[in-house]
Amino acid sequence: MPTEHINITDGTTDSPYDGERHEPKSISRAGLNQIYMADGAGSGSWKDTAMNTHGDMIITGSTTATVTSAASDATLATDSDYVKITAGWSLAHGDGVTLNTDELVVSTAGDYFVSFWADVKIPKNNNFIGIKYAINDTVPYATRKIISQSTTVNDYLNVAGMGIVVSLSANDTISMYIASTQADSLIVQEAGLVAMLIHPG
């Protein structure tokens, strides 16, 4: 009897056709929670996705200041004005993405969705802050940046942003950097950085 792939009766009872049911092609080579991705040429392979490659690092109740110098560039577009946000990170969740002290480490090459939010205490009035992400702590940092301005002394600002980071390699890191137009001691009191694999390399 030929192997059937369609027109097989429902397997909720002891159907005589149950023996014809089988797992997808090359399932024995698939990793946990991988999905089969077609190559457009009649075949494909098993790949990691956001289902098994995602992570979230957070800051909770930090009182440690990130000391910034007055930016040389009032538009906060110059990377050398930025310092890394290092205080208080912990891994809230990780599946194929790990924490290295103050940065997320991706295990799989590919394109990632990245989301960041923070509550920042700014001691000085009329101080603009800018936040960027960095890959491997290496310039150039992201051209995208979050900018906000304090309107009182010890103002609290909530900032958030997201984007897609393309062509990461396995073991690349993602971290956050901050700058300000005035020399200040900024406190990133609460924060979160999420990275999810959306397309494997």
C-alpha positions in Angstrom: 0.0 0.0 0.0 1.5 3.4 -0.9 2.2 5.9 1.8 -0.6 8.5 2.0 0.0 12.2 2.8 -3.5 13.5 2.3 -7.0 12.1 2.6 -6.1 10.2 5.8 -9.0 10.0 8.3 -8.8 11.7 11.7 -6.6 9.9 14.1 -8.7 10.3 17.2 -9.7 6.6 17.0 -7.8 3.5 16.1 -8.0 4.3 12.4 -6.4 1.7 10.1 -4.7 4.7 8.4 -2.8 5.8 11.5 0.3 3.9 10.4 0.5 6.1 7.4 0.9 9.3 9.5 4.5 10.5 9.9 6.6 13.4 11.2 7.8 16.0 8.7 10.9 15.4 6.6 14.2 15.3 8.5 12.5 15.9 11.8 15.3 13.9 13.5 17.7 16.7 12.7 15.5 19.4 14.2 16.5 21.2 17.4 14.0 22.0 20.2 11.3 24.4 19.0 12.9 24.9 15.6 10.6 25.3 12.6 11.0 24.2 9.0 11.8 27.1 6.6 11.5 26.6 2.9 14.4 27.7 0.7 12.2 28.5 -2.3 13.8 25.8 -4.3 11.7 22.8 -3.3 13.6 22.1 0.0 14.4 23.7 3.2 16.0 23.3 6.7 15.1 23.5 10.4 15.8 26.9 11.9 15.7 28.7 15.2 13.1 31.5 15.6 11.8 33.8 18.3 10.2 30.7 19.8 13.6 29.5 21.1 15.9 32.5 20.8 14.8 35.5 22.9 15.9 37.2 26.0 15.0 40.1 28.4 17.4 41.8 30.7 16.1 44.3 33.3 17.0 46.9 35.9 14.8 47.1 39.0 15.0 49.8 41.6 18.5 50.9 40.9 19.9 53.9 42.7 23.3 53.8 41.1 24.1 56.8 38.9 25.5 56.7 35.4 27.9 59.8 35.3 27.8 61.7 32.0 29.9 64.6 30.7 28.3 67.5 28.8 27.9 66.3 25.2 30.1 68.0 22.7 27.3 67.6 20.2 24.0 69.2 21.3 22.1 66.9 18.9 23.3 63.9 20.9 24.3 62.2 17.6 28.0 61.8 18.4 29.0 58.3 19.7 31.9 59.6 21.8 29.5 61.5 24.0 27.8 58.2 25.2 28.6 56.0 28.2 27.4 52.5 28.7 24.5 51.8 31.1 26.1 49.2 33.4 24.4 49.4 36.8 22.0 46.7 38.0 21.2 44.5 35.0 19.8 41.0 35.6 18.4 38.4 33.2 14.6 38.3 33.5 14.2 35.6 30.9 16.5 33.9 28.5 16.1 31.2 25.9 19.0 31.1 23.5 19.9 34.6 24.6 22.1 35.1 27.7 23.3 37.9 30.0 26.9 39.0 30.2 26.9 41.4 33.1 25.4 44.4 31.3 24.6 43.2 27.8 22.6 40.5 26.0 24.5 37.8 24.1 22.8 36.2 21.1 23.5 32.6 20.3 22.2 32.5 16.7 23.2 34.6 13.7 20.4 36.5 12.1 18.1 39.5 12.3 16.7 40.5 15.7 13.8 42.6 17.0 15.0 44.8 19.8 12.9 46.8 22.3 14.1 49.0 25.1 12.4 51.1 27.8 13.6 53.0 30.9 12.6 55.2 33.7 15.4 57.7 34.1 15.9 60.2 37.0 17.6 63.4 35.8 19.0 65.6 38.6 19.4 68.7 36.4 16.7 70.8 34.8 16.6 71.4 31.1 18.9 68.5 30.4 18.5 66.5 27.2 19.3 62.8 27.3 19.9 60.5 24.4 19.9 56.7 24.5 21.3 54.3 21.8 22.0 50.6 21.5 25.4 49.3 20.6 26.5 46.0 19.0 29.7 44.5 20.6 30.3 47.9 22.4 31.7 49.1 19.1 31.2 52.4 17.2 29.3 53.3 15.2 26.4 52.9 17.6 22.8 52.8 16.3 21.9 55.8 14.2 18.5 55.6 15.9 18.3 57.3 19.3 15.7 58.1 21.9 15.8 61.7 23.1 14.0 63.3 26.0 14.3 66.5 28.1 14.0 67.2 31.8 11.7 70.1 32.8 12.4 70.2 36.5 15.2 69.2 38.9 15.1 65.5 39.6 12.6 64.9 36.8 11.6 61.4 35.9 11.4 60.5 32.2 10.0 57.4 30.7 11.6 56.5 27.4 11.0 53.7 25.0 12.0 52.6 21.5 12.3 49.6 19.2 13.7 48.5 16.0 15.2 45.6 13.9 18.9 44.9 14.1 20.1 43.0 11.1 22.9 40.6 10.4 24.1 39.8 13.9 26.6 37.0 14.3 26.5 34.3 17.0 27.9 35.6 20.3 27.3 39.3 19.3 26.2 41.5 22.2 23.5 44.2 22.5 23.9 46.9 25.1 22.5 50.4 25.9 24.4 53.7 26.0 23.3 57.1 27.3 24.4 60.8 26.9 23.3 64.2 28.1 23.7 67.8 27.1 24.8 68.7 30.6 27.2 66.9 32.9 25.0 64.9 35.2 24.5 61.8 37.3 21.6 60.0 35.6 19.9 57.2 37.4 18.4 54.5 35.2 16.0 53.3 37.9 13.9 50.8 36.0 14.7 49.4 32.5 14.3 46.5 30.1 16.0 45.4 27.0 14.4 42.6 24.9 15.9 40.8 21.9 14.1 38.2 19.8 15.3 36.4 16.7 13.0 37.1 13.8 15.0 35.7 10.8 18.0 33.4 11.2 21.1 34.1 9.2 
